[in-house]
């Protein structure tokens, strides 16, 4: 990607919403400086040509940039796009931290995108317009963003006003098939094959909700929660990802931030 590249250890300025600001999805959140120190290869400065959609912008040098690590549910796409357009008008200078090995199959470069008021990812999450979507292709693991998402959920901001849009109990996860969402439930047991490990939430794996992890990725994905995946049996967990129909609803886990053990 063209631009000014400077190797740095970057402290990302996160925008945290105050309780008053978070309750109003149309107002800018109050700024609380939270620094997440992240080693990055380079910061790229670019000039915005246009906002393409709710998570994508095009720069004057022709690059197409995707805000990494987020998912915007369809009903909130227009509001998320309007937020980006207000924050990144044509001619605005942005700072980009490219993530992952390069552009995706659509030619979009995943990046942390910062304008004059800080990182745009934080703005969308604080207003309840986006969910965190960790993936190996764009390794974004910002604890500050997780806190913002939890605050938005607790205060029922934006998409969290109707949690059923994105959150389901494991026994009702079939209604999220074909969508990105969060599923909570108690792991009944752990099974596996030569290639995959399965966290089962019901006795009928052909109908009940399941989490699947490739064996080569098992320690990376669940190691922060359990030394042995069998220890997750009986624990309540929250998982996030695209829910697919695999006989029953299933989420494939490939990133450690996709799963969280609940109290």
N, C-alpha and C positions, 0 to 999 in steps of 0.2 A: 504494500500500500504506500503510495507517495506521501511525503510529508516530513516533518522534522522528527527524527527518532533520537531519543535520549535514553540510554540504559539507566534505570533507576530502581530504588526500592521505594515504591509508591505508597504514601499514606492517603487512602481514599477518604474524602470528606463525605460522610453520610448525612442525609437530612432526616432527622427524627421528628415525627409529628408530636406536638404537644397535645394533651387531651382536648383542648378547645379546638385546635386546628384540625385534628383528626376527625372530629365529628362533622366537619363541613368539607365534603369532598370537592367543593368548588373553590376552596381557598387554599393558598399555599401554606404548607406546614411550617411551623416555627423551626428555626435552624438550631440543632444541637450538634456540636462538633463531636463526632465519634470517628476516631481514626482506626482503620483496619490496615495494618502493615502487610503489604503483599509484594512479593518479588515479581517483577514483570520485566519483559525483555525491552520494551520501549514504550514511550508515550508519543502518540502521533497527534499533531495539531492539524485540523482540517476546517474547511469552511462549508457550511450547510448549503446545499442547493434546494432540497425539498425533503419533507417528511413523506415517506412512501405509504406507510401503514402504521398500525398501532405500536409496532416495535422496530420499524425499519426507517432509515434515512439514507439519502444519497448526498454525497459531497461533490463539490465543484470539480474535483479531479476525477470524477467518474466512479468512485468507490461506492459500493452498497454495503451499509453497516447495519448489523442486527444487534439490538440490545440483548446481551447474553444472559442466560440463566433465568428467564422469565416466561410465563405463559399468561396470555390475556384471554379469558373466556369470551366467546362471541358477543354476548349482550353488552360487554363493556369495551368492545373494540373502538367504537366511535368516541367514547369519552377518553380512552387512553390516547388515541390519535390526536384529539383536540388538545390534550395536555402537552404532548410532544410539540405540536405546532406552536403553541403559546410559548413554550420554553426555548424552542429552536427555530426562530424565524429564518427565512432565507438570508444568507450573509453572516449569520452568527458563527463565531468560532467555537469549535468543540475540541475537547481533548479525548482521545481514544486510547484505550488500553486493549489491543487485540489479544484474544484468548484462543486457545486451541491451535491445531496445526496449520490452519489456513481457512480460506473460504469454504462454505458448505456447498452442497451439490447445486444450490440455486445461485451460487456466486456471491453470497452474502458473508461478510467477515464478522464473526461474533466478537463483541467488545464491550467493555465498560465504557459508557459514554457520559462525559461530564460537560455541562454548560457553565454559565457564569455563576449559577447558584448551587453547583455540586452535581453529583451523579444522578442521572435520570432514572436509573433503576430504583433508587431510593424513593424518588418522588412518586412513581407509579405504585410501588408497594405500600407506601405510607397512606396513599389515598384509596387503597383497597381496589385498585384497578388491575392488579397483576398478582399472580402467584409465583413463588420461587419454583424454578424448573431446573434443577441441577442435572448435568449430563457430562459424560466423559469427554465429549467433543468441545465443551466450553466449561472448563473446570473452575467454576466460580463458587467459593465456599465462604461467604461473608457472614460472620456471626451477627453483625449489625443489622443486616437485612432480615435475618431470621427473627430478631427481636422486633423489628418493625412489622413484619407479617403477623406475629403473635399479638401485637398491640392492636393492629387493624382488626383482627379477628375478635379480640376481646371487646372492642368498642363498636363492632358491627358496622364498619366503614365500607362503603362501596359494595363489592360483591359479597362481603361477609354479612350484609343485611339479610340475605337469604342464603344461609349456609348450605341448604340442600342443593344449591347449584353446583357446589364443588366438593362437598363433604358428605360421606356416607358411612354408616355402620357396615361392617363386613357382611352382615346377613342381607343387606339391601344393595350391595355393590353392583348388581346387574343393571341398575338404572343408570350407572355411569359408563356403561360399555360404549366405546367409541369416543369418549371424552377424556380430557385430562382432569384428574381430581385427587382428592385425599380420601383414604379409607382407613377407618379405625376398627380394631377388634382384638380379640385374644387369640393367640396362636394355639391351635389345638394340638398339633404335632408337627414333626419335621420328618420329611422323607426325601428320597432322592433316586437318581439314576446315575449312570456313569458320567453324564455330562452336566446335569443340573441338580440343584437342591431346591426342594419345595417346602414352603411354610404354609401349612394347611389350616384354614379357619373353620372347617366343617368336616363332617365324616364322609361326605360324598364329594370327592375331588372333581367329579364330572359336572357338578352343579354349583358347589360352594366356592367362595372366594379363595384365591391362592396367590402367594408371592413366589416368584421363580428367580433364582440366581444361578449364573453359570459357575461351575465348580472352580475354574481358574480365577474367578473374581471374588470368591466367597470371603476370604479373609479381608480383602480391601473393603468390601461392601458392609459386612456386619461386624468386623473385628473391633470396632470402637464400642460395641454394645455387649459382645460376648466372645470369650476366648474359644468357645465351641458353639456352633450354631444350634446344637441341641438344647443349649441353655435358654433359648428363646421360647421353647414350648411352655405354655402357661402364662406367658407375659403378654400384656396389652401393648400393642404397637400402633403407630400411625405410619402409613406408607403413602407415597405420592408418585404419580406417573400416569401414563395413558392406560386406561382400563380396556383390555381386549377380551374378546370372547374366545376362550380356549376350552370349550366344553362348559366351563363356568367362568365368571369374571376373574381376570388375572392381571397383575402388574409385574413387569419384568424389572428387576433391580440391577442397576449397573453402576450406581454412584452411592457413596456412603450417606449423602444428605437426603436420599430418598426414603430412608427409614429412621424412625425415632422410637425408642422404648419409652412408654408412658408410665407415670407413677402408678 
